[in-house]
């Protein structure tokens, strides 16, 4: 496991529960039960340790230290290449790369894994490059394109409502999300059934952030937030998850209502 933050730790715990032996490569020592901690910075190949020869599967799941194109590129493209170089002597059976639905065009239309990717921002463009690095390294690479993750510690929309912040114009666009518990469970499911290819990891209901916040406000007995007038066609993405569902995965939180209900008081 390269990168073992909130999502990575949850994936590691799920794989441990299925009987896997786990190593985690992180910038700082990791204290996660039953996971062997390895320290190194993927952006600095000289800092990377020798990786154990028994490692036969790679899960690349990290977050750049800053949201800039340079930091994304060194973390995802160069970092992945550096780790793969260190694993060159290992008999890798599969690579899992955690990507994002940001690789798709944001034109308001429906997209699935067969859709042409036309990123509209640097993050999607860099992630698309990194996906190609993973696919070039292993013919059966597994690319998981996640929507916006929410859950414990990821409750910005709830804070927006309780603090009465006005809704921005961008919040009117289509969005796709997934509860962190389902994101980790779906990743573990696809790894354990040894599925290859690209999968969208989003719940069953695309919705704008504005609509989610309206629903939260109603549940809390608060007034819905004021919206700006929209003078243009709704943008964003509506991402299909039919391929994930066809693999046999079952959501704990199939839409934002179920997921956010678990986070609200009462």
Buried (B, 14 or more C-beta within 10 A) or exposed (E): BBBBEBBBBBBBBBBBEEEBEBBBBBBEEBEBEEBEBBBBBBBEBEEBEEBEEEBEBBBBBBBBEEEEEEBBBBBBBBBBBBBBEBBEEBEBEBBBBBBBBBBBBBBEEEBBBEBEBBBBEBBBBBBBBBBBBBBEBBEEBBBBBBBBBBBEEBBEBBEBBEEEBEBEBEBBBBBBBBBBBBBBBBBBBBBEEEBBEBBBBBBBBBBBBBBBBBBBBEBBEEEBBEBEEEEEEEBBBBBBBEBBEEEEBEBEBBBBBBBBBEBEEE
